[in-house]
Amino acid sequence: MGATVNFETPAAHAQSASKGSLIGRIKSSAGLRKLAVYLLFQPRKSRPRAWVRWLANPFVHTYGRGSVVRRVRRDLVPFNDFELGAGSILEDYATVSNGMGSIVIGARTLVGIGSVLIGPLRIGSNVIIAQNVVFSGLNHGYQDVTKPIRDQKCTAAEIVVGDDAWIGANAVITAGVHIGWHAVVAGGSVVTRDVPPYSVVGGNPARLLRQYNSASQLWERVSASA
Ligand SMILES: CC(C)(COP(=O)(O)OP(=O)(O)OC[C@H]1O[C@@H](n2cnc3c(N)ncnc32)[C@H](O)[C@@H]1OP(=O)(O)O)[C@@H](O)C(=O)NCCC(=O)NCCS
């Protein structure tokens, strides 16, 4: 993300603007927004300035008791939430970026090595996220063929991951996808549609492979046409 990105969804923008808060006023004025971006971000870099990381974020973001953050790239801004629940772990070389929307992670959740979390994103408790998983709550606009894609507005839609889910290595989860409780995403999947609870999905695009049947108490194969 660069310093020119739009920070929020239209709905979130309307909500914060209507509150009449300082942040809402800044977000609804192009001039103030430009100034805020300059003060918050290093020019031409997607990283927040050092003062933001050291003097602002620690007062607004929350880290639960016993949570662990290893060598993680934290591209975090103070005007969106970042929460890491008790006992949760962000492993080495993970990246978290909340410029486009909040990131909220429940308790006892593991974010594996090299995974990339781009908000808006809400992850439940007891979730296992394996290595190099990418969650992107943002999409770049590409529709205007007269402008480079990097100059077009981003859109955002919240990704939600239910409790007890397991996301296999190298999976990609696209904006707006909801993954149900205790669902499994197979390694290498590209998930573009919602995943029901107690199911296994896999492939590109990810398809339903298995579903738990509470009557038979078995994980049953789902035919390709389902
Ligand atoms: C999904 C997974 C858990 C398989 O679980 P399983 O219950 O043992 O299921 P099976 O091996 O019987 O496979 C079930 C079906 O899913 C398919 N499948 C399995 N893994 C798949 C994958 N990565 N992509 C697409 N399809 C996959 C199988 O081909 C099989 O299809 P079929 O029913 O048409 O034969 C496993 O393959 C996987 O992806 N694990 C992720 C491992 C990982 O990322 N570890 C990192 C450390 S946390």
The ligand as an SDF file (V2000), in Angstrom:
LIG
                    3D

 48 50  0  0  0  0  0  0  0  0999 V2000
   -6.9890  -30.6180    3.3240 C   0  0  0  0  0  0  0  0  0  0  0  0
   -6.0950  -31.5770    4.0530 C   0  0  0  0  0  0  0  0  0  0  0  0
   -6.1340  -31.2770    5.5400 C   0  0  0  0  0  0  0  0  0  0  0  0
   -6.5550  -33.0170    3.7530 C   0  0  0  0  0  0  0  0  0  0  0  0
   -7.2230  -33.5800    4.7660 O   0  0  0  0  0  0  0  0  0  0  0  0
   -7.7990  -35.0750    4.7650 P   0  0  0  0  0  0  0  0  0  0  0  0
   -9.0000  -35.0640    5.5960 O   0  0  0  0  0  0  0  0  0  0  0  0
   -6.7160  -36.0280    5.1190 O   0  0  0  0  0  0  0  0  0  0  0  0
   -8.2990  -35.2970    3.2850 O   0  0  0  0  0  0  0  0  0  0  0  0
   -7.8040  -36.1880    2.0680 P   0  0  0  0  0  0  0  0  0  0  0  0
   -6.3410  -36.2600    1.9540 O   0  0  0  0  0  0  0  0  0  0  0  0
   -8.5940  -37.4500    2.1400 O   0  0  0  0  0  0  0  0  0  0  0  0
   -8.3560  -35.3000    0.8570 O   0  0  0  0  0  0  0  0  0  0  0  0
   -9.7070  -34.9850    0.7580 C   0  0  0  0  0  0  0  0  0  0  0  0
   -9.9640  -34.4520   -0.6300 C   0  0  0  0  0  0  0  0  0  0  0  0
   -9.3340  -33.1720   -0.6820 O   0  0  0  0  0  0  0  0  0  0  0  0
   -8.4140  -33.1280   -1.7660 C   0  0  0  0  0  0  0  0  0  0  0  0
   -7.2990  -32.2960   -1.3220 N   0  0  0  0  0  0  0  0  0  0  0  0
   -6.4760  -32.5170   -0.2980 C   0  0  0  0  0  0  0  0  0  0  0  0
   -5.5950  -31.5200   -0.1850 N   0  0  0  0  0  0  0  0  0  0  0  0
   -5.8690  -30.6550   -1.1750 C   0  0  0  0  0  0  0  0  0  0  0  0
   -5.3000  -29.4390   -1.5860 C   0  0  0  0  0  0  0  0  0  0  0  0
   -4.2630  -28.9110   -0.9210 N   0  0  0  0  0  0  0  0  0  0  0  0
   -5.8350  -28.8030   -2.6150 N   0  0  0  0  0  0  0  0  0  0  0  0
   -6.9030  -29.3170   -3.2770 C   0  0  0  0  0  0  0  0  0  0  0  0
   -7.4890  -30.4800   -2.9370 N   0  0  0  0  0  0  0  0  0  0  0  0
   -6.9650  -31.1400   -1.9050 C   0  0  0  0  0  0  0  0  0  0  0  0
   -8.0210  -34.5690   -2.0060 C   0  0  0  0  0  0  0  0  0  0  0  0
   -7.5690  -34.7590   -3.3250 O   0  0  0  0  0  0  0  0  0  0  0  0
   -9.3180  -35.2770   -1.7250 C   0  0  0  0  0  0  0  0  0  0  0  0
  -10.1560  -35.1660   -2.8410 O   0  0  0  0  0  0  0  0  0  0  0  0
  -11.1380  -36.3800   -3.2510 P   0  0  0  0  0  0  0  0  0  0  0  0
  -12.1540  -36.4490   -2.1590 O   0  0  0  0  0  0  0  0  0  0  0  0
  -11.7060  -35.9280   -4.5630 O   0  0  0  0  0  0  0  0  0  0  0  0
  -10.2870  -37.5810   -3.3340 O   0  0  0  0  0  0  0  0  0  0  0  0
   -4.6200  -31.5590    3.5970 C   0  0  0  0  0  0  0  0  0  0  0  0
   -4.5070  -32.0860    2.2710 O   0  0  0  0  0  0  0  0  0  0  0  0
   -4.0080  -30.1710    3.5910 C   0  0  0  0  0  0  0  0  0  0  0  0
   -4.1320  -29.3750    2.6520 O   0  0  0  0  0  0  0  0  0  0  0  0
   -3.3210  -29.8570    4.7000 N   0  0  0  0  0  0  0  0  0  0  0  0
   -2.6660  -28.5890    4.8960 C   0  0  0  0  0  0  0  0  0  0  0  0
   -1.3110  -28.8630    5.5060 C   0  0  0  0  0  0  0  0  0  0  0  0
   -0.6120  -27.5990    5.8720 C   0  0  0  0  0  0  0  0  0  0  0  0
   -0.7800  -26.5670    5.2880 O   0  0  0  0  0  0  0  0  0  0  0  0
    0.2270  -27.7010    6.8960 N   0  0  0  0  0  0  0  0  0  0  0  0
    0.9730  -26.5600    7.3800 C   0  0  0  0  0  0  0  0  0  0  0  0
    1.2150  -26.6830    8.8520 C   0  0  0  0  0  0  0  0  0  0  0  0
   -0.1340  -26.0770    9.8160 S   0  0  0  0  0  0  0  0  0  0  0  0
  1  2  1  0
  2  3  1  0
  2  4  1  0
  2 36  1  0
  4  5  1  0
  5  6  1  0
  6  7  2  0
  6  8  1  0
  6  9  1  0
  9 10  1  0
 10 11  2  0
 10 12  1  0
 10 13  1  0
 13 14  1  0
 14 15  1  0
 15 16  1  0
 15 30  1  0
 16 17  1  0
 17 18  1  0
 17 28  1  0
 18 19  1  0
 18 27  1  0
 19 20  2  0
 20 21  1  0
 21 22  1  0
 21 27  2  0
 22 23  1  0
 22 24  2  0
 24 25  1  0
 25 26  2  0
 26 27  1  0
 28 29  1  0
 28 30  1  0
 30 31  1  0
 31 32  1  0
 32 33  2  0
 32 34  1  0
 32 35  1  0
 36 37  1  0
 36 38  1  0
 38 39  2  0
 38 40  1  0
 40 41  1  0
 41 42  1  0
 42 43  1  0
 43 44  2  0
 43 45  1  0
 45 46  1  0
 46 47  1  0
 47 48  1  0
M  END
$$$$
